[in-house]
């Protein structure tokens, strides 16, 4: 059953947009932290540590995905905020302090909600479409290189890109 759930999650993450992935990361971190608070109440300190560690891993992933060149001050501020969250989580882990965990949950939930609102703007949807097209072109290019075939005639590139992305998703699933 766990393998089926993992396959479902893997499919979900490989087919969702980058914005949806970020929202899923925020949701996952908050979920792990809520479960960690429950483990403190149950006095299962080992499990609490594992759950906080998973949340820290997610926050590190969010931080490492920031493009600090293009993101400027916003990316730098987010990086510092993620560092603060991880520092508080490490302290909460040592002190069994649910209030520190609640503070991090509040920060992550606020960031998640703000990101969800931004994602629905026309600018964000245009940027996502451009990113998806770029990724599709890269996948199609890799597939052509693997087959050793020449570039497609103009106008057929879009169809090949969609097939290439589908192939990439199937390959990703078969490797797990």
CORQUISUL-V532806 format. One record per residue. SS is DSSP state (H for helix, E for strand, L for the rest). D_LAST is the distance of its C-alpha to the last C-alpha in Angstrom with 1 decimal. Layout:
ss	d_last
SS	D_LAST
SS	D_LAST
This chain:
ss	d_last
L	14.9
H	12.8
H	9.5
H	11.1
H	12.2
H	9.0
H	7.7
H	11.2
H	11.3
H	8.5
H	10.5
H	13.6
H	13.0
H	12.1
H	15.2
L	17.7
L	20.3
H	20.5
H	23.3
H	21.3
H	18.6
H	21.5
H	23.0
H	19.9
H	19.9
H	23.5
H	23.1
H	20.5
H	22.8
H	25.8
H	24.1
H	23.3
H	26.8
H	28.4
H	26.7
H	27.8
H	31.4
H	31.2
H	30.2
H	33.2
H	35.4
L	34.0
L	34.6
L	31.0
H	31.0
H	27.9
H	25.7
H	27.6
H	26.7
H	23.0
H	23.1
H	25.3
H	23.1
H	20.1
H	22.6
H	23.8
H	20.3
H	20.1
H	23.7
H	23.0
H	20.2
H	22.8
H	25.4
H	23.6
L	22.8
L	26.5
L	28.3
H	31.5
H	33.3
H	33.1
H	33.0
H	36.2
H	37.7
H	35.3
H	32.3
H	34.4
H	35.4
H	31.9
H	30.9
H	33.9
H	33.2
H	29.6
H	31.2
H	33.8
H	31.3
H	29.4
H	32.8
H	33.9
H	30.7
H	31.3
H	34.9
H	34.0
H	31.8
H	34.7
H	37.4
L	35.6
L	36.9
H	35.7
H	37.9
H	36.0
H	32.7
H	34.5
H	35.7
H	32.1
H	31.0
H	34.0
H	33.2
H	29.5
H	30.6
H	33.3
H	31.0
H	28.6
H	31.5
H	33.0
H	29.8
H	29.5
H	33.1
H	32.7
H	29.7
L	32.0
L	34.6
H	35.3
H	34.7
H	31.2
H	30.3
H	31.8
H	29.8
H	26.5
H	27.5
H	28.3
H	25.1
H	23.1
H	25.4
H	24.9
H	21.1
H	21.5
H	24.0
H	21.8
H	18.9
H	21.7
H	23.3
H	20.2
H	19.8
H	23.6
H	23.5
H	20.9
H	23.2
L	26.3
L	27.9
L	30.5
L	30.3
L	30.8
L	34.3
L	35.0
L	34.2
L	31.2
H	28.9
H	27.9
H	26.7
H	24.7
H	23.1
H	22.0
H	20.6
H	18.9
H	17.2
H	16.1
H	14.8
H	12.9
H	11.3
H	10.4
H	9.0
H	6.9
H	5.6
H	5.5
L	3.8
L	0.0
